[in-house]
């Protein structure tokens, strides 16, 4: 069955999905959906995902949206995917599920709240909101502290003390990469207190090379535009 990925490379979950497929040799067709142009609100895309969000997939006649669900599905549907991404052992799998559930209500909530309201809102036709950015930063910093002191453990380089990355590692690191959009001094201020997190980010990048850098290249191109002309967000 053919696999189509409806993604925007500026979207954290879209990048995680693309990296995962490339790492595991899953053949797919990438269908760009540019959020900044409102393509996610088109009637054609609404037929794929009524929630009008990326990513979404079409696998043969099967349609699915929500990033965590997509990764779980692909890890189960393609036998070539290595077991460490989404283990067959039910207890190990449940542990990864706990990280993924935590992610959406903590790290993602803080990251989106901070990056959107401090930097990216004009690119989506929205005003900046310093108060919402401050609230997002509090949640983000608390989430990074929780990763640093709880989800990362001494007996492994990856989440939950694992020796190899899972879909949770990939999701969370791609989330943190959104901080590349903000001013460098703010990014350093937020991340520098969390030494274990910084090492883990580097470990995930190494474990997913060269695809991690390839997929994130678009993010860095847009970052350059913001640095040269901050007001260019609306036209990016």
N, C-alpha and C positions, 0 to 999 in steps of 0.2 A: 504494500500500500504506500502511496506517495504521502509525504509529510510536508505540510506548509506551516511555517512559523510567521505569525503576524506580530511584528516587533518594531520598536523604536530603540536604537542603540543608546539614546540618552536616558533610557529607562533602566533602572537597576535590575528589575526582574527579567527584562528582555535580554540584558547582557549575560546574566547568569544562565539563562536557557541556551543562548547561542554557544557560550563556552562549553557547557555540558555536552551538547550535541557534537561539537567538533572534537572534544576530548575522547568521546566514546565512539567515534566513527559512524555516527548516525547521519544518514543522508537526508537532506531537507532542502526545501526551497524557501528562501527568506523573502517575505513580503513586507516591505517597509510601510509602516503606518506612522506618519510624522505628527506627533502631538502638537507641535508648535503651529502647524497648519490646520489643525482641527480635523484631520483625517479620521480620527477615532470616533468622530460624531457623525460620520457619513452613514446614510441608509445601508450602503453595501457592507460596511464593517459591522453595523448593528446586527446584520443577519448572522455574522460569525460570532459576535459577542454582544448580546443585548445590554451588557453593563458598560459597553463602550470604553474599555480599558485594554491596555496591552500588558503582557503578551496574551495571545490566543493561538490555538493550533487547530488544524484540520488534518486528520490522519485517516485517509481513505474517506469513509462516510461519517467518521466520528469527529465531533467538534468538542473542544474543551477550552475553558479559560480558568483563570486564577493560577498564578505562577507556581505555588507549592504543589498544587494538584497536578499540574502539567509535568513537573519534574518527577513526582512519584509515579505517574503513569508511564513516562518514557523509561524510567529505570526498571520498571516491571515488564514493559512491552517488548523491550529489545534485549535479547539474551546476551549480547556482546557487552553490555554495561557491567563493569566490575562491581563485585558485591559490596565493596566498601562505600560506594556512593549512597546506597539505600539497602542495608543488610537484609538478608533473608531471615536471620535470627530475629524473632519477634521482640525480644527484650531490647536488643540493640536498636532495632527499628523504632520502638516506642520512645527510646531516649532521644533519637533524632527528631521524632515528631514533637517532643516536648520543646526542643529548641525552636523548631519552626513555628509552633503556636506562640511561643514567647516573642519571637521576632516581630510579628505583625503588630502586636499591642505595645511594644517597647522600643526596640531599636528603630524599626521602620517609622513608627509614629514620631519619634524624636528627629530622625534624619530628615524626613519629608517636611516636618514643621519648621525646622531650622533653615534648611537649604532653600526651600521654596520661598519662605517669607523674608529671608535676608538677601537673596540673590536672584533666583530663577523666575520669580513671579512675572516680571515684565515680558519674559519670553513667551508666556502663556496668556498675555493680555490682562494680567492681574496686577493690582498695586502691591508694593512691599508693605509688610506689616511688622514693625519692630517688636511689638508686644508679643505677637504670636511666635516670632523668631526666638525671643528670649525664653518663652515657655518651651519651645521645641528643643532649645539647647540644654535646658535642665533635664529633660527626659533623655536626650541623647547622651549626655555626660553620665547620668545614672546608669544607662544601659551599657555604656562602654566599661564602667566600673564593674558591673555584674559579669560581663564577659571576662574581664581581667582576673577577677577573684573567684569566679564560680564555674562558668562554662569551660574555661581553659584550665586544664589540670596538669600537674607536673609530670605525669607518666606518659605524655604524648604531645606531639607538636600541634595537634588539631583539637577541635571541640570535643568535649567529653573524654579527653585523654586518649583519643584515637591516634594511631600511627599513620593513617591515611585520611584524606579529606572526604567529607560526605556532602550531600546536597545542601546541608545546613551551613557548612563552612563556605561554600560557594555563594550562597544567597547572602549571608551576612557580610562577607568581605565586599561583594559588589555593592551592597548597601552603603558601607562606609566609604567606598570610593566616590560617592556623591559629594563628599566634602572637598573633592578637587575643584568644585565649582566656586567655592567661597574664597575669600582673601586668604593668602598663604599664612599670614600671621594668626588668623583666626583658626585655621585648620590645625596649625601647630599647637596653639593654645589648648584646643580641645583634645587632641590626640596624645600630646607629649606626656601627660601624667600616667598613661597606660602602657607601660613597657611591654607587658605580655601581649597586648593587642597588636602593637607595632611589629613584634617578631612574628606573630601568627599571620598577619597580613602578608609579610614577606614570604613565609612558608607556603601560603596558599598560592601566591603568585608563582613561586618556583614550581610547585606541584602541577600547575595548570599551564605552564609555558609550552609553546609560544602563544597559545590562543588567548590567554588573559590580556596580554598587551595588544594583540591584534584587535580584539573586540573593543577595548577601551580607547583605541586611537581616536574615535569620533568624539569621545568625551573631552580629550585633551585638545582637539582642534577647536571645539566650542569654548573651552576654557581660555584659549589664546584670544579669541574674539572678545570675550568679556574683559580680559585684562587690557586689551588695546583700547576698547571703547565700551565701558560699562553700560552705556545707554543703548548699545546695539542689541541687547537681549530681545527686544520686541521684534526685530527683523531677522533674528537668527533662525 
